[in-house]
Amino acid sequence: MKRVVDEQGLTLIEAAVVLAIASMLFLLPTITFQSYEEKIEVDLFIEEVRNNVTLMQNHAVFNGQATEIQVRAENNTIDFFVQGQPNHSLNRTITPPESIIVLTSNRYRCRAYSGNIGRLGRARFQAPDGVYEFVFQLGSGRFYVQKV
């Protein structure tokens, strides 16, 4: 006579395999999300600096007041301010996200009425995906961003 065995449920090994597969599936989006988040941080920082440089130039042109941009590696900050007006509403300091490091220190002045930058130079920033430069062109008031 044969005995009929009614099997229901999972064994311990089968349950462990299912849990391992589920854990891997949950971790994959997390790894991808972290690199995507760093890329967004870098893009937002570059855009914020670009907008503030343009704002300082526009203020110099339209209001006839010289403005200044100070890039400070020692503080890991970028300062934007209207010269001679310490309480002006446009004065601000930008601190990059923790993943971005300011590599150079320099001072750029936007001349009153023209907005031209009085000094040729580059401001460098180390990001997780490489080094970025803001390149300021002498006298033209133009600048561009490049990845080195």
C-alpha positions in Angstrom: 0.0 0.0 0.0 1.2 3.4 -1.0 1.0 6.3 1.3 -0.2 9.6 -0.1 1.6 12.7 1.1 -0.1 16.0 0.8 2.5 18.7 0.4 1.5 22.3 1.0 3.6 25.4 1.7 7.2 26.2 1.1 10.3 24.6 2.6 12.8 26.8 4.4 15.2 26.8 1.4 12.5 27.8 -1.1 11.5 30.7 1.2 15.1 31.9 1.5 15.5 31.8 -2.3 12.4 33.8 -2.8 13.5 36.4 -0.2 17.0 36.7 -1.8 15.5 37.3 -5.3 13.0 39.9 -3.9 15.8 41.7 -2.1 17.9 42.0 -5.2 14.9 43.4 -7.1 14.4 46.0 -4.5 18.0 47.1 -4.4 18.5 47.6 -8.1 16.4 50.8 -8.3 18.1 52.2 -5.2 21.6 52.0 -6.8 20.4 53.6 -10.0 18.5 56.3 -8.1 21.7 57.4 -6.2 23.7 58.1 -9.3 20.7 59.8 -10.9 20.3 62.0 -7.7 24.0 63.0 -7.9 23.6 64.0 -11.6 20.6 66.2 -10.7 22.5 67.9 -7.9 25.3 68.8 -10.2 23.0 70.1 -12.9 21.0 72.2 -10.4 24.2 73.6 -8.9 25.6 74.6 -12.4 22.2 76.2 -13.3 22.0 78.1 -10.1 25.5 79.5 -10.5 24.8 80.4 -14.2 21.6 82.2 -13.2 23.3 84.2 -10.5 26.2 85.2 -12.8 23.7 86.4 -15.3 21.7 88.2 -12.6 24.8 90.1 -11.5 25.7 91.1 -15.1 22.1 92.3 -15.7 22.1 94.3 -12.5 25.4 96.0 -13.5 24.0 96.9 -16.9 20.5 98.0 -16.0 21.2 99.7 -12.7 24.7 101.1 -13.3 26.2 99.4 -10.3 29.3 97.2 -10.3 28.8 93.7 -9.0 31.2 91.1 -7.9 31.5 87.3 -7.8 33.9 85.7 -5.4 34.7 82.0 -5.8 36.3 80.7 -2.6 37.9 77.3 -2.4 38.9 77.7 1.2 35.2 78.2 2.3 33.7 76.0 -0.5 31.4 78.9 -1.4 30.5 81.4 -4.1 29.6 84.9 -3.1 27.5 87.3 -5.3 27.1 90.9 -4.2 26.6 94.5 -5.4 29.7 96.5 -4.6 29.3 99.1 -1.9 25.9 97.8 -0.8 26.3 95.2 1.9 22.5 94.9 2.5 21.4 94.7 -1.1 18.7 92.1 -1.9 20.9 90.5 -4.6 23.7 89.7 -2.2 23.9 86.0 -1.5 26.2 83.1 -0.9 25.9 79.8 -2.6 27.2 76.7 -0.9 27.5 73.7 -3.2 26.0 70.3 -2.3 28.3 68.0 -0.3 29.2 66.1 -3.5 30.7 69.2 -5.2 34.0 70.9 -4.2 35.2 74.4 -5.2 38.7 73.9 -6.6 39.7 77.5 -7.4 39.6 80.9 -5.7 39.1 84.0 -7.8 37.2 87.3 -8.0 35.3 88.5 -11.0 33.8 92.0 -11.3 31.0 93.0 -13.6 31.5 96.6 -14.7 28.7 99.1 -14.2 26.6 99.9 -17.3 28.3 97.3 -19.5 28.3 94.1 -17.4 31.6 93.2 -18.8 33.8 90.9 -16.7 37.1 92.7 -16.0 39.2 89.5 -15.6 39.8 86.5 -17.7 39.6 83.3 -15.7 38.1 79.9 -14.8 36.3 78.7 -11.8 36.6 75.0 -11.3 34.4 72.6 -9.4 34.9 68.9 -8.6 31.8 66.9 -9.0 31.3 63.1 -8.7 31.3 62.7 -12.5 34.3 65.0 -13.2 35.6 68.6 -13.1 33.5 71.4 -14.4 34.7 74.9 -15.4 33.0 78.2 -15.7 35.1 80.1 -18.2 34.8 83.9 -18.1 35.9 85.7 -21.2 37.7 89.0 -20.9 35.7 92.2 -21.5 32.8 90.5 -23.3 30.7 89.7 -20.3 30.3 86.2 -21.7 31.0 82.9 -20.0 30.3 79.3 -20.6 30.4 76.0 -18.7 32.5 73.0 -19.8 33.3 69.6 -18.4 37.0 69.1 -18.4 
